[in-house]
Amino acid sequence: MHTHLRASRSTRPPFPVPCSRSYYPSSVPTPNPFTALRHRNFRLFFAGQFISLCGTWMQTVAQGWLVLQLTNSPFKVGLVSTLGSLPILAFTLYGGVLADRVNKHRGIILFQSLMMCEALTLGILTATGRVTVAWVMALAVFLGTLSAFEVPFRQSFVIEMVGREDLLNAIALNSSVFNLSRIIGPVIAAALIAAVGLAACFFANATSFLAVIIAFLSMRGVIRGEGRQVEGQGTFQEGVRYAMGEKVPRSLLLLTAAFSVFGFSFLPMLPVYAQNVLGVGATGYGGLMSAVGLGASVGALARTSRRRGLRRDVGFRSCTAGSGRRRRGAPRPRRRSSAGREALACRWATRSAPRSHLPIRRCGSVRHISR
C-alpha cells in the first residue's frame, strides 16, 4: 500500500507548474470582426451605405472646390461648411425625438430621397453654368436640415437590425465603411474633376443614393407601419436627463464636443490649404482627404476586434489625436493619416459606449445629443 502511494506521488508533476499556452490553451475565442454581417438586413445596409457614402465624399470634395473656384475666398469656403452644420446643431435634437416616435425605416427612405434631389439639383446648376455661391449656400442649408433628421434615424435603426449582442461590432463596421468611403470617394472625385468636371461628382452622388433606397426597400422583417406615439417633450427630457445625469455619457459628450470643435475643424479648410499652401490643385485636395480616411479606417478596423477598456482607450486616443499634426518630420499626408486614426478611434469609443448601455427606446433620444 505504501509502495502504491509512493508510486502515485512520483507521477505528479512538480509544482508550481509553468503557465504555458501549450499546457493551458486559451478558452476565449478570437472575436470575429464581421459578426454583425450575419444579419441579412445589416448586410444590405452595409453595402448600400458604402456606395452612398462614396458619393457623399465625392460631393464634399467637389463642393469645397467649387466654392473656392467661384469666390477664391477661404471665408466663403468656411461659411458654406458652417451653414451646412448649423441646421444639424439646431434640429438634431428634435430629429432624435422624432426617431423615437415614427417608423425609422420609412423615414430613412424619405430623407435619402430628398438628399438625392439636392445632389441632382446642384449637379444640374453646375452643368448648366448657373450655379452661384448663394445657390450652394441654400442647398447646403437644405442638406444640413435633412441630415439633422436622417442621421439619428439611421444610427438608432442599427440596433433594430443587429440587436444588442452585435451592436458594438455593427458600430465599428459602420465606422470602417464610413472611413473606407472617405478614401475611395475623394480619389474618384479628383479623377472626375480632372477628366469631366465638377458636375459629374454631384450626379454620381445623386445616383449613389439609389443604393441605400434599394437596400432599405429590400429588407425583410422590418415593421413598416406607424411608429410608437410617444409624447415628444417627455422623450426629449428623458434623453437629456439620462445623458446629463450619468457620469459616463456626460463625460463622453463633453469629449465629443471638444473633438468636433478642435479636432475636425481642419477638414473644411483643406481645399484652401491644397491650393494656396501646397499648390496641388483638385487632385492633391482629393489625396489629402483620402489620407485622413486612410488613418481613420485603420483605427476603426482595429476597434472591431479589440477589447481594451473604454476609459483607457478614450484617454489614450485623446492624448495622441493631435500628434499627427504636430510631428514635423512626417510628410503631410502621413500626418493627416495619423491624426485621422487617433481621432476616429476616440470618436468610435464615445459613440459606442452610450448606445451599448441604452434601452432601445432611448437610442434615438440620446443619440441626437451625441451627434
C-alpha atoms as a printed R data frame, in Angstrom:
    type eleno elety resid chain resno       x      y       z
1   ATOM     1    CA   MET     A     1   0.000  0.000   0.000
2   ATOM     2    CA   HIS     A     2   2.809  2.408   0.898
3   ATOM     3    CA   THR     A     3   4.559  1.453  -2.303
4   ATOM     4    CA   HIS     A     4   1.440  2.289  -4.312
5   ATOM     5    CA   LEU     A     5   1.192  5.734  -2.673
6   ATOM     6    CA   ARG     A     6   4.836  6.462  -3.355
7   ATOM     7    CA   ALA     A     7   4.383  5.462  -6.980
8   ATOM     8    CA   SER     A     8   1.296  7.638  -7.422
9   ATOM     9    CA   ARG     A     9   3.036 10.614  -5.842
10  ATOM    10    CA   SER     A    10   6.056 10.183  -8.062
11  ATOM    11    CA   THR     A    11   3.907 10.592 -11.190
12  ATOM    12    CA   ARG     A    12   2.624 14.007 -10.163
13  ATOM    13    CA   PRO     A    13   4.328 16.925 -11.870
14  ATOM    14    CA   PRO     A    14   6.475 19.216  -9.722
15  ATOM    15    CA   PHE     A    15   4.851 22.421  -8.532
16  ATOM    16    CA   PRO     A    16   4.452 25.150  -9.432
17  ATOM    17    CA   VAL     A    17   3.603 24.096 -12.998
18  ATOM    18    CA   PRO     A    18   4.703 26.740 -15.545
19  ATOM    19    CA   CYS     A    19   1.811 28.597 -17.153
20  ATOM    20    CA   SER     A    20   2.408 27.792 -20.797
21  ATOM    21    CA   ARG     A    21  -0.029 28.249 -23.638
22  ATOM    22    CA   SER     A    22   0.734 24.679 -24.758
23  ATOM    23    CA   TYR     A    23  -0.487 23.287 -21.443
24  ATOM    24    CA   TYR     A    24  -3.339 25.758 -20.944
25  ATOM    25    CA   PRO     A    25  -4.793 26.791 -24.313
26  ATOM    26    CA   SER     A    26  -6.934 29.896 -24.244
27  ATOM    27    CA   SER     A    27 -10.622 29.153 -23.951
28  ATOM    28    CA   VAL     A    28 -11.622 32.618 -25.188
29  ATOM    29    CA   PRO     A    29 -12.088 32.574 -28.973
30  ATOM    30    CA   THR     A    30 -10.742 35.402 -31.097
31  ATOM    31    CA   PRO     A    31 -13.615 37.839 -31.714
32  ATOM    32    CA   ASN     A    32 -14.905 37.889 -35.263
33  ATOM    33    CA   PRO     A    33 -14.636 41.448 -36.639
34  ATOM    34    CA   PHE     A    34 -17.545 40.803 -39.048
35  ATOM    35    CA   THR     A    35 -20.098 39.285 -36.679
36  ATOM    36    CA   ALA     A    36 -22.799 41.842 -37.457
37  ATOM    37    CA   LEU     A    37 -22.756 40.851 -41.133
38  ATOM    38    CA   ARG     A    38 -24.565 37.614 -40.305
39  ATOM    39    CA   HIS     A    39 -27.778 39.674 -40.281
40  ATOM    40    CA   ARG     A    40 -29.218 39.994 -43.787
41  ATOM    41    CA   ASN     A    41 -30.711 43.443 -43.220
42  ATOM    42    CA   PHE     A    42 -27.408 44.770 -41.956
43  ATOM    43    CA   ARG     A    43 -25.575 43.338 -44.968
44  ATOM    44    CA   LEU     A    44 -27.922 45.268 -47.237
45  ATOM    45    CA   PHE     A    45 -27.482 48.364 -45.099
46  ATOM    46    CA   PHE     A    46 -23.688 47.919 -45.118
47  ATOM    47    CA   ALA     A    47 -23.446 47.635 -48.922
48  ATOM    48    CA   GLY     A    48 -25.855 50.497 -49.595
49  ATOM    49    CA   GLN     A    49 -24.116 52.753 -47.109
50  ATOM    50    CA   PHE     A    50 -20.723 52.144 -48.676
51  ATOM    51    CA   ILE     A    51 -21.894 53.146 -52.147
52  ATOM    52    CA   SER     A    52 -23.842 56.139 -50.877
53  ATOM    53    CA   LEU     A    53 -21.017 57.399 -48.657
54  ATOM    54    CA   CYS     A    54 -18.558 57.229 -51.533
55  ATOM    55    CA   GLY     A    55 -20.904 59.543 -53.404
56  ATOM    56    CA   THR     A    56 -21.248 61.806 -50.359
57  ATOM    57    CA   TRP     A    57 -17.492 62.258 -50.086
58  ATOM    58    CA   MET     A    58 -17.320 62.937 -53.820
59  ATOM    59    CA   GLN     A    59 -19.814 65.766 -53.355
60  ATOM    60    CA   THR     A    60 -17.955 67.065 -50.296
61  ATOM    61    CA   VAL     A    61 -14.731 67.355 -52.265
62  ATOM    62    CA   ALA     A    62 -16.442 68.856 -55.306
63  ATOM    63    CA   GLN     A    63 -18.488 71.359 -53.286
64  ATOM    64    CA   GLY     A    64 -15.487 72.718 -51.406
65  ATOM    65    CA   TRP     A    65 -13.527 73.052 -54.610
66  ATOM    66    CA   LEU     A    66 -16.496 74.641 -56.397
67  ATOM    67    CA   VAL     A    67 -16.876 77.368 -53.771
68  ATOM    68    CA   LEU     A    68 -13.148 78.058 -53.864
69  ATOM    69    CA   GLN     A    69 -13.194 78.384 -57.650
70  ATOM    70    CA   LEU     A    70 -16.271 80.648 -57.596
71  ATOM    71    CA   THR     A    71 -15.019 83.038 -54.913
72  ATOM    72    CA   ASN     A    72 -11.321 82.336 -54.217
73  ATOM    73    CA   SER     A    73 -12.246 83.206 -50.633
74  ATOM    74    CA   PRO     A    74 -11.291 80.998 -47.661
75  ATOM    75    CA   PHE     A    75 -14.006 82.763 -45.669
76  ATOM    76    CA   LYS     A    76 -16.718 81.728 -48.148
77  ATOM    77    CA   VAL     A    77 -15.456 78.130 -48.113
78  ATOM    78    CA   GLY     A    78 -15.732 78.038 -44.335
79  ATOM    79    CA   LEU     A    79 -19.077 79.842 -44.427
80  ATOM    80    CA   VAL     A    80 -20.645 77.213 -46.676
81  ATOM    81    CA   SER     A    81 -19.446 74.491 -44.319
82  ATOM    82    CA   THR     A    82 -20.834 76.432 -41.346
83  ATOM    83    CA   LEU     A    83 -24.221 76.906 -42.993
84  ATOM    84    CA   GLY     A    84 -24.399 73.173 -43.624
85  ATOM    85    CA   SER     A    85 -23.596 72.426 -39.975
86  ATOM    86    CA   LEU     A    86 -25.903 74.939 -38.291
87  ATOM    87    CA   PRO     A    87 -29.125 73.019 -39.038
88  ATOM    88    CA   ILE     A    88 -27.516 69.918 -37.574
89  ATOM    89    CA   LEU     A    89 -26.784 71.835 -34.393
90  ATOM    90    CA   ALA     A    90 -30.285 73.312 -34.285
91  ATOM    91    CA   PHE     A    91 -32.516 70.414 -35.319
92  ATOM    92    CA   THR     A    92 -30.720 67.151 -34.498
93  ATOM    93    CA   LEU     A    93 -32.213 67.304 -31.011
94  ATOM    94    CA   TYR     A    94 -35.690 67.114 -32.487
95  ATOM    95    CA   GLY     A    95 -34.559 64.583 -35.071
96  ATOM    96    CA   GLY     A    96 -33.676 62.202 -32.271
97  ATOM    97    CA   VAL     A    97 -37.051 62.743 -30.625
98  ATOM    98    CA   LEU     A    98 -38.814 62.128 -33.927
99  ATOM    99    CA   ALA     A    99 -36.803 58.939 -34.469
100 ATOM   100    CA   ASP     A   100 -38.343 57.508 -31.297
101 ATOM   101    CA   ARG     A   101 -41.872 58.409 -32.376
102 ATOM   102    CA   VAL     A   102 -42.210 57.356 -36.022
103 ATOM   103    CA   ASN     A   103 -41.171 54.460 -38.214
104 ATOM   104    CA   LYS     A   104 -37.426 54.735 -38.824
105 ATOM   105    CA   HIS     A   105 -37.403 52.578 -41.947
106 ATOM   106    CA   ARG     A   106 -39.818 54.779 -43.866
107 ATOM   107    CA   GLY     A   107 -38.212 57.949 -42.538
108 ATOM   108    CA   ILE     A   108 -34.756 56.969 -43.781
109 ATOM   109    CA   ILE     A   109 -36.108 56.239 -47.271
110 ATOM   110    CA   LEU     A   110 -37.822 59.649 -47.331
111 ATOM   111    CA   PHE     A   111 -34.748 61.588 -46.223
112 ATOM   112    CA   GLN     A   112 -32.443 59.713 -48.595
113 ATOM   113    CA   SER     A   113 -34.785 60.511 -51.496
114 ATOM   114    CA   LEU     A   114 -34.732 64.226 -50.636
115 ATOM   115    CA   MET     A   115 -30.936 64.170 -50.366
116 ATOM   116    CA   MET     A   116 -30.793 62.638 -53.831
117 ATOM   117    CA   CYS     A   117 -32.879 65.549 -55.148
118 ATOM   118    CA   GLU     A   118 -30.488 68.038 -53.521
119 ATOM   119    CA   ALA     A   119 -27.437 66.468 -55.195
120 ATOM   120    CA   LEU     A   120 -29.244 66.305 -58.528
121 ATOM   121    CA   THR     A   121 -30.178 69.992 -58.313
122 ATOM   122    CA   LEU     A   122 -26.606 71.017 -57.540
123 ATOM   123    CA   GLY     A   123 -25.361 68.909 -60.446
124 ATOM   124    CA   ILE     A   124 -27.801 70.482 -62.913
125 ATOM   125    CA   LEU     A   125 -26.924 74.015 -61.793
126 ATOM   126    CA   THR     A   126 -23.211 73.300 -62.137
127 ATOM   127    CA   ALA     A   127 -23.541 71.597 -65.532
128 ATOM   128    CA   THR     A   128 -25.607 74.472 -66.969
129 ATOM   129    CA   GLY     A   129 -23.288 77.162 -65.599
130 ATOM   130    CA   ARG     A   130 -25.987 78.759 -63.460
131 ATOM   131    CA   VAL     A   131 -24.525 77.835 -60.107
132 ATOM   132    CA   THR     A   132 -23.719 80.677 -57.714
133 ATOM   133    CA   VAL     A   133 -22.434 80.823 -54.166
134 ATOM   134    CA   ALA     A   134 -25.933 81.730 -52.998
135 ATOM   135    CA   TRP     A   135 -27.295 78.542 -54.554
136 ATOM   136    CA   VAL     A   136 -24.560 76.459 -52.944
137 ATOM   137    CA   MET     A   137 -25.277 78.019 -49.557
138 ATOM   138    CA   ALA     A   138 -29.021 77.437 -49.834
139 ATOM   139    CA   LEU     A   139 -28.551 73.803 -50.848
140 ATOM   140    CA   ALA     A   140 -26.019 73.331 -48.040
141 ATOM   141    CA   VAL     A   141 -28.612 74.521 -45.516
142 ATOM   142    CA   PHE     A   142 -31.211 72.198 -47.044
143 ATOM   143    CA   LEU     A   143 -28.843 69.209 -46.918
144 ATOM   144    CA   GLY     A   144 -27.841 70.006 -43.339
145 ATOM   145    CA   THR     A   145 -31.502 70.118 -42.301
146 ATOM   146    CA   LEU     A   146 -32.130 66.715 -43.854
147 ATOM   147    CA   SER     A   147 -29.011 65.299 -42.182
148 ATOM   148    CA   ALA     A   148 -30.194 66.589 -38.803
149 ATOM   149    CA   PHE     A   149 -33.151 64.208 -39.031
150 ATOM   150    CA   GLU     A   150 -31.699 61.386 -41.130
151 ATOM   151    CA   VAL     A   151 -28.609 60.662 -39.034
152 ATOM   152    CA   PRO     A   152 -30.481 59.954 -35.745
153 ATOM   153    CA   PHE     A   153 -32.932 57.789 -37.682
154 ATOM   154    CA   ARG     A   154 -30.160 55.770 -39.307
155 ATOM   155    CA   GLN     A   155 -27.947 55.441 -36.238
156 ATOM   156    CA   SER     A   156 -30.771 54.314 -33.962
157 ATOM   157    CA   PHE     A   157 -32.015 51.888 -36.635
158 ATOM   158    CA   VAL     A   158 -28.788 49.863 -36.407
159 ATOM   159    CA   ILE     A   159 -29.788 48.191 -33.139
160 ATOM   160    CA   GLU     A   160 -33.069 47.100 -34.708
161 ATOM   161    CA   MET     A   161 -31.136 45.296 -37.439
162 ATOM   162    CA   VAL     A   162 -28.500 43.511 -35.347
163 ATOM   163    CA   GLY     A   163 -29.737 43.544 -31.728
164 ATOM   164    CA   ARG     A   164 -27.742 44.477 -28.673
165 ATOM   165    CA   GLU     A   165 -25.414 41.471 -28.920
166 ATOM   166    CA   ASP     A   166 -23.797 42.636 -32.175
167 ATOM   167    CA   LEU     A   167 -24.335 46.365 -31.714
168 ATOM   168    CA   LEU     A   168 -20.736 47.340 -30.923
169 ATOM   169    CA   ASN     A   169 -19.441 45.312 -33.850
170 ATOM   170    CA   ALA     A   170 -22.015 46.944 -36.141
171 ATOM   171    CA   ILE     A   171 -20.959 50.417 -34.955
172 ATOM   172    CA   ALA     A   172 -17.309 49.596 -35.628
173 ATOM   173    CA   LEU     A   173 -18.141 48.248 -39.083
174 ATOM   174    CA   ASN     A   174 -20.160 51.392 -39.774
175 ATOM   175    CA   SER     A   175 -17.135 53.487 -38.866
176 ATOM   176    CA   SER     A   176 -14.961 51.303 -41.085
177 ATOM   177    CA   VAL     A   177 -17.189 51.673 -44.136
178 ATOM   178    CA   PHE     A   178 -17.560 55.408 -43.448
179 ATOM   179    CA   ASN     A   179 -13.813 55.936 -43.499
180 ATOM   180    CA   LEU     A   180 -13.138 53.456 -46.287
181 ATOM   181    CA   SER     A   181 -15.502 55.521 -48.413
182 ATOM   182    CA   ARG     A   182 -13.537 58.582 -47.310
183 ATOM   183    CA   ILE     A   183 -10.514 57.036 -49.025
184 ATOM   184    CA   ILE     A   184 -12.241 55.968 -52.232
185 ATOM   185    CA   GLY     A   185 -14.693 58.843 -52.672
186 ATOM   186    CA   PRO     A   186 -12.147 61.706 -52.815
187 ATOM   187    CA   VAL     A   187  -9.903 59.739 -55.167
188 ATOM   188    CA   ILE     A   188 -12.783 59.199 -57.609
189 ATOM   189    CA   ALA     A   189 -13.824 62.830 -57.190
190 ATOM   190    CA   ALA     A   190 -10.343 64.082 -58.054
191 ATOM   191    CA   ALA     A   191 -10.263 61.887 -61.152
192 ATOM   192    CA   LEU     A   192 -13.735 63.031 -62.269
193 ATOM   193    CA   ILE     A   193 -12.941 66.712 -61.716
194 ATOM   194    CA   ALA     A   194  -9.795 66.404 -63.808
195 ATOM   195    CA   ALA     A   195 -11.432 64.354 -66.575
196 ATOM   196    CA   VAL     A   196 -15.055 65.541 -66.770
197 ATOM   197    CA   GLY     A   197 -15.715 68.410 -64.386
198 ATOM   198    CA   LEU     A   198 -17.327 69.222 -61.059
199 ATOM   199    CA   ALA     A   199 -20.883 68.438 -62.156
200 ATOM   200    CA   ALA     A   200 -20.026 64.750 -62.631
201 ATOM   201    CA   CYS     A   201 -19.353 64.387 -58.895
202 ATOM   202    CA   PHE     A   202 -22.782 65.750 -57.996
203 ATOM   203    CA   PHE     A   203 -24.533 63.486 -60.499
204 ATOM   204    CA   ALA     A   204 -22.578 60.489 -59.186
205 ATOM   205    CA   ASN     A   205 -23.647 61.321 -55.633
206 ATOM   206    CA   ALA     A   206 -27.288 61.576 -56.689
207 ATOM   207    CA   THR     A   207 -27.043 58.139 -58.309
208 ATOM   208    CA   SER     A   208 -25.382 56.637 -55.228
209 ATOM   209    CA   PHE     A   209 -28.445 57.357 -53.077
210 ATOM   210    CA   LEU     A   210 -30.330 54.758 -55.087
211 ATOM   211    CA   ALA     A   211 -28.176 52.069 -53.464
212 ATOM   212    CA   VAL     A   212 -29.443 52.960 -49.972
213 ATOM   213    CA   ILE     A   213 -33.045 53.306 -51.099
214 ATOM   214    CA   ILE     A   214 -32.993 49.914 -52.863
215 ATOM   215    CA   ALA     A   215 -31.274 48.299 -49.858
216 ATOM   216    CA   PHE     A   216 -33.938 49.542 -47.434
217 ATOM   217    CA   LEU     A   217 -36.764 48.526 -49.733
218 ATOM   218    CA   SER     A   218 -35.253 45.009 -49.926
219 ATOM   219    CA   MET     A   219 -35.083 44.481 -46.164
220 ATOM   220    CA   ARG     A   220 -37.188 41.756 -44.553
221 ATOM   221    CA   GLY     A   221 -38.794 41.638 -41.147
222 ATOM   222    CA   VAL     A   222 -38.996 45.409 -40.872
223 ATOM   223    CA   ILE     A   223 -42.034 46.978 -39.253
224 ATOM   224    CA   ARG     A   224 -43.467 49.193 -41.988
225 ATOM   225    CA   GLY     A   225 -46.395 50.603 -40.049
226 ATOM   226    CA   GLU     A   226 -46.517 53.670 -37.910
227 ATOM   227    CA   GLY     A   227 -44.093 54.013 -35.036
228 ATOM   228    CA   ARG     A   228 -44.976 54.269 -31.405
229 ATOM   229    CA   GLN     A   229 -46.611 57.525 -30.443
230 ATOM   230    CA   VAL     A   230 -44.718 58.992 -27.515
231 ATOM   231    CA   GLU     A   231 -45.010 62.459 -26.133
232 ATOM   232    CA   GLY     A   232 -42.181 64.379 -27.786
233 ATOM   233    CA   GLN     A   233 -41.372 66.620 -24.859
234 ATOM   234    CA   GLY     A   234 -41.193 63.684 -22.461
235 ATOM   235    CA   THR     A   235 -38.886 61.760 -24.764
236 ATOM   236    CA   PHE     A   236 -36.613 64.783 -25.159
237 ATOM   237    CA   GLN     A   237 -36.420 65.337 -21.409
238 ATOM   238    CA   GLU     A   238 -35.768 61.647 -20.832
239 ATOM   239    CA   GLY     A   239 -32.816 61.659 -23.222
240 ATOM   240    CA   VAL     A   240 -31.302 64.824 -21.781
241 ATOM   241    CA   ARG     A   241 -31.851 63.628 -18.211
242 ATOM   242    CA   TYR     A   242 -30.053 60.374 -18.900
243 ATOM   243    CA   ALA     A   243 -27.180 61.931 -20.860
244 ATOM   244    CA   MET     A   244 -26.522 64.720 -18.369
245 ATOM   245    CA   GLY     A   245 -27.294 62.736 -15.223
246 ATOM   246    CA   GLU     A   246 -24.966 59.779 -15.793
247 ATOM   247    CA   LYS     A   247 -21.222 60.213 -15.420
248 ATOM   248    CA   VAL     A   248 -20.051 58.192 -18.437
249 ATOM   249    CA   PRO     A   249 -22.417 59.677 -21.086
250 ATOM   250    CA   ARG     A   250 -21.837 63.185 -19.770
251 ATOM   251    CA   SER     A   251 -18.047 62.835 -19.958
252 ATOM   252    CA   LEU     A   252 -18.186 61.315 -23.419
253 ATOM   253    CA   LEU     A   253 -20.474 64.060 -24.713
254 ATOM   254    CA   LEU     A   254 -18.068 66.723 -23.478
255 ATOM   255    CA   LEU     A   255 -15.193 64.896 -25.136
256 ATOM   256    CA   THR     A   256 -17.156 64.609 -28.381
257 ATOM   257    CA   ALA     A   257 -17.886 68.343 -28.315
258 ATOM   258    CA   ALA     A   258 -14.202 69.131 -27.829
259 ATOM   259    CA   PHE     A   259 -13.207 66.911 -30.743
260 ATOM   260    CA   SER     A   260 -15.891 68.337 -33.000
261 ATOM   261    CA   VAL     A   261 -14.737 71.920 -32.374
262 ATOM   262    CA   PHE     A   262 -10.963 71.495 -32.193
263 ATOM   263    CA   GLY     A   263 -10.249 68.112 -33.788
264 ATOM   264    CA   PHE     A   264 -12.217 68.065 -37.046
265 ATOM   265    CA   SER     A   265 -12.371 71.760 -37.929
266 ATOM   266    CA   PHE     A   266  -9.431 71.468 -40.328
267 ATOM   267    CA   LEU     A   267 -11.456 69.479 -42.877
268 ATOM   268    CA   PRO     A   268 -13.417 72.425 -44.392
269 ATOM   269    CA   MET     A   269 -10.159 74.317 -44.921
270 ATOM   270    CA   LEU     A   270  -8.378 71.526 -46.795
271 ATOM   271    CA   PRO     A   271  -9.249 72.885 -50.283
272 ATOM   272    CA   VAL     A   272  -7.761 76.256 -49.337
273 ATOM   273    CA   TYR     A   273  -4.712 74.532 -47.879
274 ATOM   274    CA   ALA     A   274  -4.284 72.390 -51.002
275 ATOM   275    CA   GLN     A   275  -4.485 75.346 -53.407
276 ATOM   276    CA   ASN     A   276  -2.832 78.211 -51.537
277 ATOM   277    CA   VAL     A   277  -0.238 76.407 -49.416
278 ATOM   278    CA   LEU     A   278   0.646 73.197 -51.251
279 ATOM   279    CA   GLY     A   279  -0.325 74.291 -54.757
280 ATOM   280    CA   VAL     A   280  -1.502 70.794 -55.669
281 ATOM   281    CA   GLY     A   281  -4.938 71.509 -57.163
282 ATOM   282    CA   ALA     A   282  -8.035 69.335 -57.009
283 ATOM   283    CA   THR     A   283  -6.043 66.111 -57.343
284 ATOM   284    CA   GLY     A   284  -3.911 66.946 -54.314
285 ATOM   285    CA   TYR     A   285  -7.003 68.013 -52.369
286 ATOM   286    CA   GLY     A   286  -8.541 64.609 -53.004
287 ATOM   287    CA   GLY     A   287  -5.322 62.968 -51.844
288 ATOM   288    CA   LEU     A   288  -5.373 64.917 -48.572
289 ATOM   289    CA   MET     A   289  -8.952 63.871 -47.885
290 ATOM   290    CA   SER     A   290  -8.078 60.258 -48.691
291 ATOM   291    CA   ALA     A   291  -5.130 60.361 -46.280
292 ATOM   292    CA   VAL     A   292  -7.451 61.354 -43.436
293 ATOM   293    CA   GLY     A   293  -9.778 58.496 -44.335
294 ATOM   294    CA   LEU     A   294  -6.907 56.022 -44.501
295 ATOM   295    CA   GLY     A   295  -5.821 56.700 -40.944
296 ATOM   296    CA   ALA     A   296  -9.401 56.693 -39.677
297 ATOM   297    CA   SER     A   297 -10.099 53.359 -41.391
298 ATOM   298    CA   VAL     A   298  -7.129 51.751 -39.646
299 ATOM   299    CA   GLY     A   299  -8.430 52.969 -36.288
300 ATOM   300    CA   ALA     A   300 -11.957 51.723 -36.955
301 ATOM   301    CA   LEU     A   301 -10.856 48.279 -38.140
302 ATOM   302    CA   ALA     A   302  -8.621 47.911 -35.113
303 ATOM   303    CA   ARG     A   303 -11.592 48.601 -32.848
304 ATOM   304    CA   THR     A   304 -13.742 45.821 -34.350
305 ATOM   305    CA   SER     A   305 -11.851 43.081 -32.501
306 ATOM   306    CA   ARG     A   306 -10.104 44.789 -29.582
307 ATOM   307    CA   ARG     A   307 -11.388 44.587 -26.035
308 ATOM   308    CA   ARG     A   308  -9.403 47.333 -24.356
309 ATOM   309    CA   GLY     A   309 -11.260 49.104 -21.595
310 ATOM   310    CA   LEU     A   310 -13.253 52.115 -22.699
311 ATOM   311    CA   ARG     A   311 -11.719 54.544 -20.218
312 ATOM   312    CA   ARG     A   312  -8.178 53.536 -21.078
313 ATOM   313    CA   ASP     A   313  -8.794 53.692 -24.814
314 ATOM   314    CA   VAL     A   314 -10.534 57.080 -24.788
315 ATOM   315    CA   GLY     A   315  -7.839 58.576 -22.601
316 ATOM   316    CA   PHE     A   316  -5.034 57.276 -24.768
317 ATOM   317    CA   ARG     A   317  -6.618 58.381 -28.040
318 ATOM   318    CA   SER     A   318  -7.462 61.816 -26.643
319 ATOM   319    CA   CYS     A   319  -3.815 62.402 -25.781
320 ATOM   320    CA   THR     A   320  -2.480 61.205 -29.140
321 ATOM   321    CA   ALA     A   321  -5.126 62.512 -31.549
322 ATOM   322    CA   GLY     A   322  -3.193 65.683 -32.274
323 ATOM   323    CA   SER     A   323   0.202 64.032 -32.603
324 ATOM   324    CA   GLY     A   324  -0.219 63.607 -36.359
325 ATOM   325    CA   ARG     A   325  -0.470 67.378 -36.779
326 ATOM   326    CA   ARG     A   326   2.461 68.220 -34.524
327 ATOM   327    CA   ARG     A   327   5.117 65.920 -35.975
328 ATOM   328    CA   ARG     A   328   7.457 67.900 -38.222
329 ATOM   329    CA   GLY     A   329   9.366 65.014 -39.780
330 ATOM   330    CA   ALA     A   330   6.474 63.138 -41.344
331 ATOM   331    CA   PRO     A   331   5.081 64.038 -44.788
332 ATOM   332    CA   ARG     A   332   1.828 65.974 -44.724
333 ATOM   333    CA   PRO     A   333  -0.451 63.143 -45.933
334 ATOM   334    CA   ARG     A   334   1.083 60.911 -43.270
335 ATOM   335    CA   ARG     A   335   0.350 63.490 -40.582
336 ATOM   336    CA   ARG     A   336  -3.298 63.638 -41.679
337 ATOM   337    CA   SER     A   337  -3.477 59.857 -41.692
338 ATOM   338    CA   SER     A   338  -2.175 59.622 -38.108
339 ATOM   339    CA   ALA     A   339  -4.499 62.368 -36.888
340 ATOM   340    CA   GLY     A   340  -7.468 60.682 -38.513
341 ATOM   341    CA   ARG     A   341  -6.625 57.311 -36.996
342 ATOM   342    CA   GLU     A   342  -6.407 58.543 -33.409
343 ATOM   343    CA   ALA     A   343  -9.394 60.882 -33.641
344 ATOM   344    CA   LEU     A   344 -11.579 58.188 -35.188
345 ATOM   345    CA   ALA     A   345 -10.669 55.653 -32.512
346 ATOM   346    CA   CYS     A   346 -11.610 58.112 -29.794
347 ATOM   347    CA   ARG     A   347 -14.807 59.111 -31.579
348 ATOM   348    CA   TRP     A   348 -15.751 55.436 -32.020
349 ATOM   349    CA   ALA     A   349 -15.489 54.898 -28.271
350 ATOM   350    CA   THR     A   350 -17.553 57.985 -27.467
351 ATOM   351    CA   ARG     A   351 -20.289 56.844 -29.866
352 ATOM   352    CA   SER     A   352 -20.441 53.178 -28.956
353 ATOM   353    CA   ALA     A   353 -20.477 53.419 -25.178
354 ATOM   354    CA   PRO     A   354 -23.788 55.268 -24.682
355 ATOM   355    CA   ARG     A   355 -25.722 53.148 -27.192
356 ATOM   356    CA   SER     A   356 -24.372 49.862 -25.856
357 ATOM   357    CA   HIS     A   357 -25.893 50.629 -22.443
358 ATOM   358    CA   LEU     A   358 -29.131 52.292 -23.541
359 ATOM   359    CA   PRO     A   359 -32.573 50.756 -23.747
360 ATOM   360    CA   ILE     A   360 -33.701 50.521 -27.364
361 ATOM   361    CA   ARG     A   361 -36.448 53.066 -26.761
362 ATOM   362    CA   ARG     A   362 -33.832 55.693 -25.799
363 ATOM   363    CA   CYS     A   363 -31.414 55.171 -28.669
364 ATOM   364    CA   GLY     A   364 -32.830 57.981 -30.777
365 ATOM   365    CA   SER     A   365 -33.471 60.466 -27.990
366 ATOM   366    CA   VAL     A   366 -29.921 60.152 -26.595
367 ATOM   367    CA   ARG     A   367 -28.206 59.617 -29.931
368 ATOM   368    CA   HIS     A   368 -29.310 63.078 -31.114
369 ATOM   369    CA   ILE     A   369 -27.337 64.699 -28.260
370 ATOM   370    CA   SER     A   370 -24.078 62.939 -29.160
371 ATOM   371    CA   ARG     A   371 -24.437 63.722 -32.851
